[in-house]
Amino acid sequence: MEEVKLALKQAVEWPLRHPEAFSRLGITPPKGVLLYGPPGCSKTMIAKALANESQLNFLSIKGPELLSKYVGESERALREVFRKARTVAPSIVFFDEIDALAAARGSSGHAGGVADRVLAQLLTEMDGIEQLKDVTVLAATNRPDMIDKALMRPGRLDRIIFVPLPDADTRRQIFTLQFRNMPVHPSVHLEDLITAVCREAALQALQENITAQHVSAGHFDSALNTVRPRIPQTLLQTYANYQREHGGSRV
């Protein structure tokens, strides 16, 4: 996913590591970046890899975990996250499943409108009097259409990046990584495989013989019959529609 990685580096790593270059050319770096795409397309892994490679401090928050039934507690937790981010800047604040925190206001089923209050606090932190200097907000979601429009305005989540299902070359790289630690029989040809079957093939081999020394082509054939695509076509169409409406000018 070279295009995705480059877009992320431009939006997150470059402004934090080379602020003088942006100042020199009069560029305002994005304050926030939204990664969206199908479940299981490595959005979270990409975010962690970016932080590791760039050696930036990385604060990771799962959206649903931040919500609390107690009035004010979720907002305090969010303020603390941004306080820590400013303290250890340059840093990345990563919100996984951001749609849980930033669903369109009024649509939340949480008692007392907790999610609405948390969204208001998030907007305050991003727009606040205390500027987010050297802090970038990175968010990920499977459902970008559910996020409140206020969070998508310029100066908040400025950059929208679609993370697609892996193409042929990316699948090949995934299999190559998987094969490093798996004793694969010479009869297995990498080009004949699709993704998401390595683990199932190994389990098939063990099911056949718990002392198995190799994963054979037959095991992969069996795995291919077991593992089916998990992303419904209707969801893929949702992403295509969202890209047409939002992605063309901001990816």
MIDOSE-1310 file (N, C-alpha, C; in nm, 2 decimals, decimal comma, always signed):
residues 251
meev	+0,08/-0,12/+0,00/+0,00/+0,00/+0,00/+0,09/+0,13/+0,00; +0,17/+0,14/-0,10/+0,27/+0,24/-0,11/+0,20/+0,38/-0,11; +0,09/+0,39/-0,18/+0,02/+0,52/-0,19/-0,03/+0,57/-0,05; -0,09/+0,47/+0,02/-0,14/+0,50/+0,15/-0,03/+0,54/+0,25
klal	+0,08/+0,47/+0,24/+0,20/+0,50/+0,33/+0,26/+0,64/+0,30; +0,27/+0,67/+0,17/+0,32/+0,80/+0,13/+0,23/+0,91/+0,18; +0,10/+0,89/+0,16/+0,00/+0,99/+0,20/+0,01/+1,02/+0,35; +0,02/+0,91/+0,43/+0,03/+0,92/+0,57/+0,16/+0,99/+0,61
kqav	+0,27/+0,96/+0,55/+0,40/+1,03/+0,58/+0,39/+1,18/+0,55; +0,33/+1,21/+0,44/+0,32/+1,35/+0,40/+0,23/+1,43/+0,50; +0,12/+1,36/+0,55/+0,03/+1,43/+0,64/+0,07/+1,43/+0,78; +0,14/+1,33/+0,83/+0,17/+1,31/+0,97/+0,32/+1,33/+1,00
ewpl	+0,40/+1,25/+0,94/+0,55/+1,25/+0,97/+0,62/+1,37/+0,93; +0,60/+1,41/+0,80/+0,67/+1,53/+0,75/+0,65/+1,66/+0,83; +0,52/+1,69/+0,86/+0,50/+1,82/+0,94/+0,57/+1,81/+1,08; +0,57/+1,69/+1,14/+0,62/+1,68/+1,27/+0,77/+1,68/+1,28
rhpe	+0,83/+1,62/+1,17/+0,98/+1,60/+1,17/+1,05/+1,72/+1,09; +0,97/+1,78/+1,00/+1,03/+1,89/+0,92/+0,94/+2,01/+0,92; +0,91/+2,07/+1,04/+0,82/+2,19/+1,05/+0,88/+2,31/+0,97; +1,01/+2,32/+0,97/+1,07/+2,44/+0,91/+1,05/+2,43/+0,76
afsr	+1,04/+2,31/+0,70/+1,01/+2,30/+0,55/+0,87/+2,35/+0,52; +0,78/+2,32/+0,61/+0,64/+2,37/+0,58/+0,63/+2,52/+0,60; +0,70/+2,57/+0,70/+0,70/+2,72/+0,72/+0,76/+2,79/+0,61; +0,87/+2,73/+0,56/+0,94/+2,79/+0,44/+0,86/+2,81/+0,32
lgit	+0,77/+2,70/+0,30/+0,69/+2,71/+0,18/+0,55/+2,76/+0,20; +0,52/+2,80/+0,33/+0,39/+2,86/+0,36/+0,28/+2,76/+0,36; +0,31/+2,63/+0,40/+0,21/+2,53/+0,40/+0,16/+2,51/+0,54; +0,03/+2,50/+0,56/-0,02/+2,47/+0,69/-0,05/+2,31/+0,70
ppkg	+0,02/+2,24/+0,78/+0,01/+2,10/+0,79/-0,13/+2,06/+0,84; -0,18/+1,94/+0,80/-0,31/+1,90/+0,85/-0,31/+1,88/+1,00; -0,42/+1,91/+1,07/-0,42/+1,89/+1,21/-0,47/+1,75/+1,24; -0,55/+1,69/+1,15/-0,60/+1,56/+1,18/-0,61/+1,48/+1,05
vlly	-0,60/+1,35/+1,06/-0,61/+1,26/+0,94/-0,71/+1,15/+0,97; -0,79/+1,12/+0,88/-0,89/+1,01/+0,89/-0,85/+0,89/+0,80; -0,83/+0,78/+0,85/-0,81/+0,65/+0,77/-0,95/+0,58/+0,77; -1,00/+0,55/+0,65/-1,12/+0,47/+0,65/-1,11/+0,36/+0,54
gppg	-1,18/+0,25/+0,57/-1,18/+0,14/+0,48/-1,24/+0,02/+0,54; -1,25/-0,09/+0,47/-1,31/-0,21/+0,52/-1,25/-0,27/+0,64; -1,32/-0,34/+0,73/-1,27/-0,41/+0,84/-1,16/-0,50/+0,80; -1,05/-0,51/+0,88/-0,94/-0,60/+0,85/-0,84/-0,56/+0,74
cskt	-0,85/-0,43/+0,70/-0,76/-0,39/+0,59/-0,63/-0,32/+0,65; -0,61/-0,34/+0,78/-0,48/-0,30/+0,85/-0,47/-0,15/+0,88; -0,58/-0,08/+0,90/-0,58/+0,06/+0,94/-0,50/+0,08/+1,07; -0,53/+0,00/+1,17/-0,46/+0,01/+1,30/-0,32/-0,02/+1,29
miak	-0,29/-0,13/+1,21/-0,15/-0,17/+1,20/-0,07/-0,07/+1,12; -0,12/+0,00/+1,02/-0,06/+0,10/+0,95/-0,02/+0,22/+1,04; -0,12/+0,26/+1,12/-0,10/+0,37/+1,22/+0,02/+0,34/+1,31; +0,02/+0,21/+1,37/+0,13/+0,18/+1,46/+0,26/+0,17/+1,39
alan	+0,26/+0,12/+1,27/+0,39/+0,11/+1,19/+0,44/+0,25/+1,16; +0,35/+0,34/+1,13/+0,39/+0,48/+1,11/+0,46/+0,54/+1,23; +0,40/+0,52/+1,35/+0,45/+0,58/+1,47/+0,59/+0,51/+1,50; +0,60/+0,38/+1,48/+0,72/+0,31/+1,51/+0,84/+0,36/+1,41
esql	+0,80/+0,37/+1,29/+0,91/+0,40/+1,19/+0,95/+0,55/+1,21; +0,86/+0,64/+1,24/+0,89/+0,78/+1,25/+0,95/+0,81/+1,39; +0,94/+0,71/+1,49/+0,99/+0,73/+1,62/+0,92/+0,85/+1,69; +0,79/+0,87/+1,66/+0,71/+0,97/+1,73/+0,64/+0,90/+1,85
nfls	+0,61/+0,98/+1,95/+0,53/+0,93/+2,06/+0,39/+0,90/+2,01; +0,34/+0,79/+2,05/+0,21/+0,74/+2,00/+0,11/+0,71/+2,11; +0,00/+0,78/+2,12/-0,10/+0,75/+2,22/-0,22/+0,69/+2,15; -0,26/+0,57/+2,18/-0,36/+0,50/+2,11/-0,49/+0,49/+2,20
ikgp	-0,60/+0,52/+2,15/-0,73/+0,51/+2,22/-0,83/+0,45/+2,14; -0,90/+0,35/+2,20/-1,01/+0,28/+2,13/-1,14/+0,36/+2,16; -1,21/+0,41/+2,06/-1,33/+0,49/+2,08/-1,42/+0,44/+2,19; -1,47/+0,32/+2,17/-1,57/+0,26/+2,27/-1,52/+0,26/+2,41
ells	-1,39/+0,24/+2,43/-1,34/+0,23/+2,57/-1,34/+0,37/+2,64; -1,35/+0,48/+2,57/-1,34/+0,61/+2,63/-1,48/+0,65/+2,68; -1,58/+0,59/+2,63/-1,72/+0,63/+2,67/-1,75/+0,57/+2,81; -1,81/+0,65/+2,89/-1,84/+0,61/+3,02/-1,98/+0,65/+3,06
kyvg	-2,05/+0,58/+3,14/-2,19/+0,62/+3,18/-2,19/+0,73/+3,28; -2,07/+0,76/+3,34/-2,06/+0,86/+3,45/-2,05/+1,00/+3,38; -2,13/+1,09/+3,42/-2,13/+1,23/+3,37/-1,99/+1,29/+3,39; -1,93/+1,34/+3,28/-1,81/+1,41/+3,29/-1,68/+1,33/+3,28
eser	-1,69/+1,20/+3,31/-1,57/+1,11/+3,32/-1,51/+1,09/+3,18; -1,59/+1,07/+3,08/-1,53/+1,05/+2,95/-1,46/+1,18/+2,90; -1,52/+1,30/+2,92/-1,46/+1,42/+2,88/-1,33/+1,45/+2,95; -1,33/+1,41/+3,08/-1,20/+1,43/+3,16/-1,09/+1,34/+3,10
alre	-1,13/+1,21/+3,07/-1,03/+1,12/+3,01/-0,98/+1,17/+2,88; -1,07/+1,23/+2,80/-1,02/+1,29/+2,67/-0,93/+1,41/+2,69; -0,96/+1,49/+2,78/-0,87/+1,61/+2,81/-0,73/+1,56/+2,86; -0,73/+1,45/+2,93/-0,61/+1,39/+2,98/-0,52/+1,34/+2,87
vfrk	-0,59/+1,28/+2,77/-0,52/+1,22/+2,65/-0,45/+1,33/+2,58; -0,51/+1,44/+2,56/-0,45/+1,56/+2,49/-0,35/+1,63/+2,57; -0,37/+1,63/+2,70/-0,26/+1,69/+2,79/-0,13/+1,61/+2,78; -0,14/+1,47/+2,78/-0,03/+1,39/+2,77/+0,04/+1,41/+2,63
artv	-0,04/+1,42/+2,53/+0,01/+1,43/+2,39/+0,09/+1,56/+2,38; +0,04/+1,67/+2,44/+0,12/+1,80/+2,44/+0,25/+1,78/+2,52; +0,24/+1,71/+2,63/+0,36/+1,69/+2,71/+0,47/+1,62/+2,64; +0,44/+1,52/+2,56/+0,54/+1,43/+2,50/+0,55/+1,47/+2,35
apsi	+0,50/+1,58/+2,30/+0,51/+1,62/+2,16/+0,66/+1,63/+2,12; +0,69/+1,59/+1,99/+0,59/+1,56/+1,88/+0,53/+1,43/+1,90; +0,40/+1,42/+1,88/+0,33/+1,30/+1,91/+0,21/+1,28/+1,81; +0,16/+1,16/+1,82/+0,04/+1,12/+1,74/-0,07/+1,07/+1,84
vffd	-0,19/+1,12/+1,83/-0,30/+1,07/+1,91/-0,38/+0,99/+1,81; -0,39/+0,86/+1,84/-0,46/+0,77/+1,74/-0,60/+0,73/+1,81; -0,71/+0,76/+1,74/-0,84/+0,72/+1,78/-0,89/+0,61/+1,69; -0,88/+0,48/+1,74/-0,94/+0,37/+1,67/-1,09/+0,37/+1,69
eida	-1,16/+0,33/+1,58/-1,31/+0,33/+1,59/-1,36/+0,46/+1,63; -1,32/+0,57/+1,56/-1,35/+0,70/+1,59/-1,50/+0,73/+1,58; -1,57/+0,64/+1,50/-1,72/+0,66/+1,48/-1,79/+0,64/+1,62; -1,73/+0,57/+1,71/-1,80/+0,55/+1,84/-1,80/+0,68/+1,92
laaa	-1,69/+0,76/+1,90/-1,68/+0,89/+1,97/-1,75/+1,00/+1,89; -1,75/+0,99/+1,76/-1,79/+1,11/+1,68/-1,91/+1,08/+1,59; -2,00/+1,00/+1,63/-2,12/+0,97/+1,56/-2,20/+1,10/+1,55; -2,27/+1,11/+1,44/-2,35/+1,24/+1,42/-2,43/+1,27/+1,54
rgss	-2,43/+1,39/+1,59/-2,50/+1,43/+1,71/-2,65/+1,40/+1,70; -2,70/+1,35/+1,81/-2,84/+1,32/+1,82/-2,86/+1,18/+1,78; -2,76/+1,11/+1,72/-2,78/+0,97/+1,68/-2,74/+0,87/+1,78; -2,67/+0,91/+1,89/-2,62/+0,82/+1,99/-2,72/+0,76/+2,07
ghag	-2,70/+0,63/+2,10/-2,80/+0,57/+2,19/-2,75/+0,57/+2,33; -2,64/+0,63/+2,36/-2,58/+0,63/+2,50/-2,67/+0,72/+2,59; -2,69/+0,67/+2,71/-2,78/+0,75/+2,80/-2,72/+0,88/+2,83; -2,80/+0,98/+2,83/-2,76/+1,12/+2,87/-2,67/+1,18/+2,76
gvad	-2,67/+1,13/+2,64/-2,59/+1,19/+2,53/-2,44/+1,19/+2,56; -2,39/+1,09/+2,62/-2,25/+1,08/+2,65/-2,16/+1,11/+2,53; -2,19/+1,04/+2,42/-2,12/+1,05/+2,30/-2,12/+1,19/+2,24; -2,24/+1,26/+2,25/-2,25/+1,39/+2,21/-2,15/+1,49/+2,28
rvla	-2,15/+1,47/+2,42/-2,06/+1,55/+2,50/-1,91/+1,52/+2,47; -1,88/+1,39/+2,44/-1,74/+1,36/+2,41/-1,70/+1,42/+2,28; -1,79/+1,42/+2,18/-1,76/+1,48/+2,05/-1,74/+1,63/+2,07; -1,82/+1,69/+2,15/-1,80/+1,84/+2,18/-1,67/+1,86/+2,24
qllt	-1,63/+1,78/+2,33/-1,49/+1,79/+2,40/-1,38/+1,77/+2,30; -1,40/+1,67/+2,21/-1,30/+1,65/+2,10/-1,28/+1,77/+2,01; -1,39/+1,83/+1,97/-1,39/+1,95/+1,89/-1,32/+2,06/+1,96; -1,35/+2,07/+2,09/-1,28/+2,18/+2,17/-1,13/+2,16/+2,18
emdg	-1,09/+2,04/+2,20/-0,95/+2,01/+2,21/-0,88/+2,04/+2,07; -0,94/+2,01/+1,96/-0,88/+2,03/+1,83/-0,88/+2,18/+1,79; -0,98/+2,26/+1,84/-0,99/+2,40/+1,81/-0,94/+2,49/+1,92; -0,91/+2,43/+2,03/-0,89/+2,50/+2,16/-0,80/+2,62/+2,16
ieql	-0,81/+2,69/+2,27/-0,72/+2,80/+2,30/-0,57/+2,76/+2,31; -0,55/+2,64/+2,37/-0,42/+2,58/+2,38/-0,39/+2,50/+2,25; -0,31/+2,56/+2,16/-0,29/+2,51/+2,03/-0,23/+2,37/+2,03; -0,27/+2,28/+1,94/-0,21/+2,15/+1,93/-0,08/+2,16/+1,85
kdvt	+0,02/+2,21/+1,92/+0,15/+2,23/+1,85/+0,23/+2,09/+1,85; +0,27/+2,05/+1,73/+0,34/+1,92/+1,72/+0,26/+1,80/+1,77; +0,13/+1,81/+1,76/+0,04/+1,70/+1,79/-0,05/+1,68/+1,67; -0,05/+1,56/+1,62/-0,14/+1,52/+1,51/-0,24/+1,42/+1,55
vlaa	-0,37/+1,44/+1,52/-0,47/+1,35/+1,55/-0,49/+1,26/+1,43; -0,48/+1,13/+1,45/-0,50/+1,02/+1,35/-0,62/+0,94/+1,40; -0,71/+0,92/+1,31/-0,83/+0,84/+1,34/-0,86/+0,74/+1,24; -0,93/+0,63/+1,28/-0,96/+0,52/+1,19/-1,10/+0,48/+1,21
tnrp	-1,17/+0,44/+1,10/-1,31/+0,40/+1,10/-1,34/+0,31/+0,99; -1,44/+0,22/+1,01/-1,50/+0,14/+0,90/-1,62/+0,21/+0,84; -1,67/+0,31/+0,91/-1,79/+0,38/+0,87/-1,78/+0,53/+0,87; -1,71/+0,58/+0,77/-1,69/+0,73/+0,77/-1,82/+0,81/+0,75
dmid	-1,92/+0,74/+0,70/-2,05/+0,81/+0,67/-2,12/+0,84/+0,80; -2,08/+0,77/+0,91/-2,15/+0,79/+1,04/-2,09/+0,90/+1,13; -1,97/+0,96/+1,08/-1,90/+1,06/+1,16/-1,97/+1,19/+1,15; -1,98/+1,26/+1,26/-2,04/+1,40/+1,25/-1,97/+1,49/+1,16
kalm	-2,04/+1,56/+1,08/-1,98/+1,65/+0,98/-1,89/+1,76/+1,04; -1,92/+1,80/+1,16/-1,84/+1,90/+1,22/-1,69/+1,86/+1,23; -1,67/+1,73/+1,25/-1,53/+1,68/+1,27/-1,46/+1,68/+1,14; -1,53/+1,68/+1,03/-1,47/+1,67/+0,90/-1,44/+1,80/+0,83
rpgr	-1,46/+1,91/+0,91/-1,44/+2,04/+0,85/-1,29/+2,07/+0,85; -1,24/+2,16/+0,76/-1,10/+2,20/+0,76/-1,05/+2,25/+0,89; -0,93/+2,21/+0,93/-0,88/+2,25/+1,06/-0,90/+2,14/+1,17; -0,97/+2,04/+1,13/-1,00/+1,92/+1,22/-0,94/+1,80/+1,15
ldri	-1,03/+1,71/+1,09/-0,97/+1,60/+1,02/-0,96/+1,65/+0,87; -0,84/+1,71/+0,85/-0,82/+1,78/+0,72/-0,80/+1,68/+0,60; -0,73/+1,57/+0,63/-0,69/+1,47/+0,53/-0,77/+1,35/+0,55; -0,83/+1,30/+0,44/-0,91/+1,18/+0,44/-0,84/+1,07/+0,35
ifvp	-0,80/+0,96/+0,40/-0,72/+0,86/+0,33/-0,80/+0,73/+0,33; -0,83/+0,68/+0,21/-0,89/+0,55/+0,19/-0,79/+0,44/+0,20; -0,81/+0,34/+0,28/-0,73/+0,22/+0,29/-0,80/+0,11/+0,23; -0,77/+0,07/+0,11/-0,84/-0,03/+0,04/-0,81/-0,18/+0,08
lpda	-0,88/-0,27/+0,04/-0,84/-0,41/+0,05/-0,71/-0,43/-0,02; -0,63/-0,52/+0,02/-0,49/-0,54/-0,04/-0,50/-0,58/-0,19; -0,42/-0,51/-0,27/-0,41/-0,55/-0,41/-0,32/-0,68/-0,42; -0,30/-0,72/-0,55/-0,22/-0,84/-0,57/-0,08/-0,83/-0,51
dtrr	-0,01/-0,72/-0,53/+0,13/-0,70/-0,48/+0,13/-0,70/-0,33; +0,03/-0,63/-0,27/+0,02/-0,63/-0,12/+0,00/-0,77/-0,06; -0,09/-0,84/-0,13/-0,12/-0,98/-0,08/+0,01/-1,06/-0,09; +0,08/-1,04/-0,20/+0,21/-1,12/-0,21/+0,30/-1,09/-0,10
qift	+0,31/-0,96/-0,06/+0,40/-0,92/+0,05/+0,35/-0,98/+0,18; +0,22/-0,98/+0,20/+0,16/-1,04/+0,32/+0,20/-1,19/+0,33; +0,18/-1,26/+0,22/+0,22/-1,40/+0,23/+0,36/-1,43/+0,25; +0,45/-1,34/+0,19/+0,59/-1,36/+0,21/+0,63/-1,34/+0,36
lqfr	+0,56/-1,24/+0,42/+0,59/-1,23/+0,57/+0,54/-1,35/+0,65; +0,42/-1,40/+0,61/+0,37/-1,52/+0,68/+0,46/-1,64/+0,66; +0,51/-1,65/+0,54/+0,59/-1,77/+0,51/+0,73/-1,77/+0,58; +0,77/-1,66/+0,63/+0,90/-1,65/+0,70/+0,91/-1,75/+0,82
nmpv	+0,80/-1,77/+0,89/+0,80/-1,85/+1,01/+0,71/-1,98/+0,99; +0,68/-2,01/+0,87/+0,60/-2,13/+0,84/+0,67/-2,22/+0,75; +0,69/-2,35/+0,79/+0,76/-2,45/+0,70/+0,67/-2,49/+0,59; +0,68/-2,42/+0,48/+0,59/-2,45/+0,37/+0,65/-2,54/+0,27
hpsv	+0,58/-2,64/+0,22/+0,63/-2,75/+0,13/+0,66/-2,68/-0,01; +0,76/-2,73/-0,08/+0,79/-2,68/-0,21/+0,68/-2,68/-0,31; +0,58/-2,76/-0,29/+0,47/-2,77/-0,39/+0,38/-2,65/-0,38; +0,39/-2,57/-0,28/+0,31/-2,45/-0,27/+0,37/-2,33/-0,35
hled	+0,29/-2,28/-0,44/+0,33/-2,17/-0,53/+0,26/-2,04/-0,48; +0,34/-1,94/-0,44/+0,29/-1,82/-0,39/+0,19/-1,75/-0,48; +0,21/-1,75/-0,61/+0,13/-1,68/-0,70/-0,01/-1,74/-0,71; -0,03/-1,87/-0,66/-0,16/-1,93/-0,67/-0,25/-1,90/-0,55
lita	-0,20/-1,83/-0,46/-0,27/-1,81/-0,33/-0,34/-1,68/-0,32; -0,44/-1,67/-0,23/-0,51/-1,55/-0,20/-0,48/-1,53/-0,05; -0,51/-1,41/+0,00/-0,48/-1,37/+0,14/-0,58/-1,44/+0,23; -0,55/-1,43/+0,36/-0,64/-1,48/+0,47/-0,65/-1,63/+0,48
vcre	-0,55/-1,70/+0,42/-0,57/-1,85/+0,43/-0,45/-1,92/+0,50; -0,34/-1,84/+0,53/-0,22/-1,90/+0,59/-0,25/-1,97/+0,72; -0,32/-1,90/+0,81/-0,35/-1,96/+0,94/-0,44/-2,08/+0,93; -0,55/-2,07/+0,84/-0,64/-2,18/+0,82/-0,57/-2,30/+0,76
aalq	-0,48/-2,28/+0,67/-0,40/-2,39/+0,61/-0,32/-2,46/+0,71; -0,25/-2,39/+0,80/-0,17/-2,45/+0,91/-0,26/-2,53/+1,00; -0,38/-2,47/+1,04/-0,47/-2,54/+1,12/-0,52/-2,67/+1,06; -0,54/-2,67/+0,93/-0,58/-2,79/+0,85/-0,48/-2,90/+0,86
alqe	-0,35/-2,85/+0,85/-0,24/-2,95/+0,86/-0,23/-3,01/+1,00; -0,25/-2,93/+1,10/-0,25/-2,98/+1,24/-0,37/-3,07/+1,27; -0,48/-3,04/+1,21/-0,60/-3,12/+1,23/-0,58/-3,26/+1,17; -0,51/-3,26/+1,06/-0,48/-3,39/+0,99/-0,38/-3,47/+1,07
nita	-0,28/-3,40/+1,12/-0,18/-3,47/+1,19/-0,11/-3,36/+1,28; -0,13/-3,38/+1,42/-0,08/-3,28/+1,51/+0,07/-3,27/+1,51; +0,14/-3,37/+1,45/+0,29/-3,37/+1,44/+0,33/-3,33/+1,30; +0,24/-3,27/+1,22/+0,28/-3,23/+1,08/+0,40/-3,14/+1,08
qhvs	+0,48/-3,16/+0,98/+0,61/-3,09/+0,96/+0,60/-2,98/+0,85; +0,50/-3,00/+0,77/+0,48/-2,90/+0,65/+0,33/-2,87/+0,63; +0,31/-2,75/+0,57/+0,18/-2,71/+0,52/+0,18/-2,73/+0,37; +0,10/-2,82/+0,32/+0,11/-2,86/+0,18/+0,00/-2,78/+0,10
aghf	+0,02/-2,80/-0,03/-0,08/-2,74/-0,13/-0,22/-2,78/-0,10; -0,24/-2,91/-0,06/-0,37/-2,96/-0,03/-0,43/-2,89/+0,09; -0,35/-2,86/+0,19/-0,40/-2,78/+0,30/-0,45/-2,64/+0,26; -0,37/-2,58/+0,17/-0,42/-2,45/+0,12/-0,54/-2,46/+0,04
dsal	-0,56/-2,57/-0,04/-0,68/-2,58/-0,12/-0,80/-2,59/-0,03; -0,78/-2,67/+0,08/-0,89/-2,69/+0,18/-0,92/-2,55/+0,25; -0,82/-2,48/+0,28/-0,84/-2,35/+0,34/-0,91/-2,25/+0,25; -0,88/-2,26/+0,12/-0,94/-2,17/+0,03/-1,09/-2,20/+0,02
ntvr	-1,13/-2,32/+0,04/-1,27/-2,36/+0,04/-1,34/-2,32/+0,17; -1,26/-2,30/+0,28/-1,32/-2,27/+0,41/-1,33/-2,12/+0,43; -1,22/-2,04/+0,39/-1,22/-1,90/+0,41/-1,29/-1,83/+0,29; -1,39/-1,75/+0,32/-1,46/-1,68/+0,22/-1,45/-1,53/+0,24
prip	-1,46/-1,45/+0,14/-1,46/-1,30/+0,16/-1,56/-1,26/+0,27; -1,51/-1,17/+0,36/-1,59/-1,13/+0,47/-1,65/-0,99/+0,45; -1,61/-0,92/+0,35/-1,66/-0,78/+0,33/-1,77/-0,79/+0,23; -1,90/-0,76/+0,27/-2,01/-0,76/+0,18/-2,00/-0,66/+0,07
qtll	-2,05/-0,69/-0,05/-2,04/-0,60/-0,16/-2,11/-0,46/-0,13; -2,22/-0,47/-0,05/-2,29/-0,35/-0,01/-2,20/-0,25/+0,06; -2,11/-0,30/+0,15/-2,02/-0,21/+0,22/-1,92/-0,15/+0,13; -1,87/-0,23/+0,04/-1,77/-0,18/-0,06/-1,83/-0,07/-0,14
qtya	-1,96/-0,09/-0,18/-2,03/+0,02/-0,25/-2,04/+0,15/-0,17; -2,06/+0,13/-0,04/-2,07/+0,25/+0,05/-1,94/+0,33/+0,04; -1,82/+0,26/+0,04/-1,69/+0,32/+0,04/-1,68/+0,39/-0,10; -1,72/+0,33/-0,21/-1,71/+0,38/-0,34/-1,79/+0,51/-0,35
nyqr	-1,91/+0,51/-0,29/-1,99/+0,63/-0,29/-1,93/+0,74/-0,20; -1,87/+0,71/-0,09/-1,81/+0,80/+0,00/-1,69/+0,87/-0,07; -1,61/+0,78/-0,14/-1,49/+0,83/-0,21/-1,54/+0,94/-0,32; -1,64/+0,91/-0,39/-1,69/+1,00/-0,49/-1,73/+1,14/-0,43
ehgg	-1,79/+1,13/-0,31/-1,84/+1,25/-0,24/-1,73/+1,33/-0,17; -1,63/+1,26/-0,11/-1,54/+1,32/-0,02/-1,39/+1,30/-0,06; -1,36/+1,18/-0,12/-1,22/+1,14/-0,13/-1,14/+1,20/-0,24; -1,21/+1,24/-0,35/-1,14/+1,28/-0,47/-1,04/+1,39/-0,45
srv	-1,08/+1,49/-0,37/-1,00/+1,61/-0,35/-0,91/+1,61/-0,22; -0,93/+1,51/-0,14/-0,87/+1,52/-0,01/-0,78/+1,39/+0,02; -0,77/+1,30/-0,07/-0,69/+1,18/-0,04/-0,54/+1,21/-0,07
